[in-house]
Amino acid sequence: AARVVAMLRAPSSSAAGARAARSESVDDRAEERVLHVDEQRRLVLRLLSCDGGEFSHTYRCLNVTIDDDSVYCTDRSRNVNVLYRVISAAPLDMQPLLPRIDSSNRSVYHISGFSIRAPQYGFTAPVRAGVVFVAMNEPRLSDYSKYDNFTEQQWNAHLEDIASHNENAAKEDIAAYFEFPSPMVVEMEIKFPVIRSGRYILLKLIRSWSQDENIDVEYFSVSGFASPMSSAVAALHPG
């Protein structure tokens, strides 16, 4: 099950603000609602690749894992793949780092959930929907093109299909679909129903609130813990 941290977008006179309709769950007083994930630690991610381009160097992809108000702006409007490798477990109050990957590090990371935040104001195409995958081995992006343009309905149907065919191997890479309920909501925290184990995180940004523009993302992080590679890891995989 997914839970949401809802932070309301500041009122705006722009077209994006004008078209934003609050959902029934959003308080008209524009105050924050917070339902926190039971976090372990915020894991340190290293960016491996991003196929979404960059609007400019100021709005680069590296901004995504920096917990401040810097923003990544893609230069295309759909299906952007951002691939990370988890390289260590860091205290929650540590700023994200980008150290060199130690090729001898065979730790496995057990992911409990993630947080994603759209820019609160000043951007026309805040992220609307996407999927997060956890993989043990480095993913081939072409294998994930089947999820392009997915909706929540399609995602749920896909999960049901996997369950009905007992495709355990496919389950390893599946994590969660997310969709912001309104342009006024700028932050979501998702807790996975079961812990996902792996070394790679693929963030697929499917669409923004703007049909014809780019996708704007302010922050993304994953939470979990690390353990050495061992036979005991198998017990943490979903059955």
Secondary structure, DSSP 8 states (H G I E B T S, - for coil): -----B-B----SSHHHHH----TTS-TT---B-------EEEEEEEEEE-S--SSGGG-GGGGGSSSS--EE-SSSEEEEEEEEEEEEE-TTS--------TT---EEEEEEEEEE--SSS-S-BEEEEEEEEESS---GGGGGGGTT--HHHHHHHHHHHHHHT-HHHHTTEEEEEE-S-TTB-EEEEEEEEEEEESEEEEEEEEESSSSS--EE-EEEEEEEEE-S-GGGGGGS--
